Amino acid sequence: MKLYEDIVHSRLCRHLKQPGRLVFSEFPFLSRVVDTILYECDTDELVAIEIKLKNFSALLDQIHFCGHFADKTYIVIPKSKYDRTDRYRKLPKDIGVITFEPVGKKILFEYAKNPIKSRMKNERLRATAKNLLRQHFKGKICGKL
Amino acid sequence: MANFRVLPSEFVQFGTVQEQDILLRASDFYDGLIVKANLVTSFPGATYSFLQKIEKDFFIDPITYIFGTKAEHLNSEDATPKDVYMELAGKYLGKFQDNLKSGQATDPYSLTKEEMAETTRNVIAFQKHAWDSVGGDGDIFQKLLDSISKPMAPLFYVAPYFIVRENNVQESLRVNRSLLEEGLKLETNVAAIIPLEKGILDDSTALAQVAAEYSKTDCSLFIFWIDSFDEIDVTPTRLINLISFIQTLKRKGRVMNLFGGFLSAMLTKKGLDAFAHGLAYSEKRGFEPVQGMMPTPMYYFLPFHQRYPVDKFIGQFSNIKVKEFREKICNCLICEKLLSGDPEPASAMADFLEIQKWISFKIRSKSGALMTRRKAIYTKRSHQLARYHYIFNKHKELALVKSDSFAQLLAKMQEDRAYFSPLGFDVSPIDKWTQILGVLGK
């Protein structure tokens, strides 16, 4: 199966959906668009996720940006890429890694590296992001959103 | 020959009527205004009352070149020519309007001597009488009073002009020179706009030919415009050729750049008398008109003399204290106000990108699937903040260039580089300006 970023993205969103969690893909924040934002209702956590099949240096720039407003950040990269080098294992502790690989017609996602809470977070930017989520999910009551 | 000794040095392109408030309030921060003929035609009342209020020197850009470019650029969404261009074409020359109706550009080289004379008469008359019909009969008294107290005459008139094509410099010059000479027969204070395709900058012979041809006329104000010219990316050869071009024209009169930024400010030390920019997005402009949605508000980052979405530096701003931000980046009225409400520069500056709403649209992705994409629409306040910040900083930049020598500017750049580089900023713009300063300083 030939993989495209939008297919991985939509499968990941489906994979992440569960009760008590809001999933928002293509989240515009400041001048950028973040691939996926999760809001964990129980823990009041914002999680930012960026996906790339190639051009990984741009991916790291994007995820650093997300660290300024999200509680946790993840990058999503091909498993083969993660296994080939230890570059991604050595990423800063506050960047997590989810890998994916195609198996038949399915895509398997795996948490390869769990992050600690973002150390760069700015509370006012976080509040702005939450406010934007609140506008989008108006009517849905979830945790402290 | 007209005397342009009182030419202001920094012009602002009056882009849209929505910018009136900012231009009025910040009127101490620039010298003159350029009003495009299409804006005058679309909003005669608004432009008239604005220019009455602001009392700044101005001139009208007749934008005749657009009738020689692809006609589809002048169409509205329903693929018919926009009313404003039809009206303007009708005022200038029947042939322009006929061609526009049939979806064709006018070939400037095909204009007869009589057509050129008629176009010139009409274009100059348009600039002279642009607001004659404003107000209607009922307001005639008020209009008379206004005209006695504050005459609404442009600082000078602009002759009709077409693009100087790099593949046909000779013919382009023949047409433009004829139009200019026709204009100078009618009025003494007629300026020439010289729109150059970028490739001509590489050809010192062609550029010298352009300067020589214009110098043969009685014109004494030359306003050049280089197509989509990104000043920071100028090569040493192009810069040397440009300086030589300015200095050749300078022997004959005053020289101005229609769209310029920091390089143009520095070129004022090399003979350039004036330059213009828009309020936020017009330090360079292509010949083809741009249409589109409201763009992202950009933050003018003075140490790099470039504009960026402010979040480009959000990580780096987190490492900077307010005091350092004021000293090293910006202490304009806008930034001071934002910093007074939030002691952290990273989040205080986020007000430049405050989202009003999102719009969704569908695109077909590489995989063939129909995807929903979102785009942010920013608040009016964000756009205003960016424009005020821009105009304050441009004023400061020009003052800095005027007061410092090239060596001092270079020393300041090196100092900034040493400060910003360890903080994680990409300092390549400083390196590019340093290279440019090296050429200018010779």
Contacts between the chains, C-beta under 8 A, distances in Angstrom:
chain1	res1	chain2	res2	distance
A	2	B	367	7.9
A	4	B	365	6.5
A	4	B	366	5.2
A	4	B	367	3.8
A	5	B	365	7.9
A	5	B	366	7.9
A	6	B	365	4.3
A	6	B	366	7.4
A	6	B	367	5.7
A	6	B	369	5.9
A	6	B	371	5.4
A	7	B	367	5.5
A	7	B	369	7.2
A	10	B	369	7.7
A	26	B	372	6.8
A	26	B	373	6.2
A	26	B	374	4.8
A	27	B	374	7.7
A	28	B	355	6.5
A	28	B	358	5.6
A	28	B	374	5.1
A	28	B	375	6.7
A	28	B	376	4.0
A	29	B	355	7.8
A	30	B	309	6.9
A	30	B	310	7.4
A	30	B	311	3.9
A	30	B	314	7.3
A	30	B	350	6.3
A	30	B	353	4.2
A	31	B	296	4.8
A	31	B	309	3.4
A	31	B	310	7.7
A	31	B	311	5.4
A	31	B	312	7.9
A	31	B	353	5.5
A	31	B	376	7.5
A	32	B	309	7.9
A	32	B	311	6.5
A	33	B	373	7.7
A	33	B	374	6.4
A	33	B	375	7.9
A	64	B	315	5.7
A	65	B	311	6.7
A	65	B	314	6.5
A	65	B	315	6.9
A	67	B	315	7.9
A	68	B	314	5.4
A	68	B	315	6.6
A	68	B	318	6.9
A	68	B	346	6.7
A	120	B	315	6.8
A	120	B	318	6.2
A	122	B	318	6.7
A	122	B	344	6.3
A	122	B	346	5.4
A	122	B	347	4.9
A	123	B	347	7.9
A	124	B	342	6.3
A	124	B	344	7.1
A	124	B	347	3.8
A	124	B	350	7.3
A	125	B	314	7.7
A	125	B	346	7.2
A	125	B	347	5.1
A	125	B	350	6.0
A	128	B	347	7.9
A	128	B	350	6.5
A	132	B	355	6.4
A	136	B	358	7.7
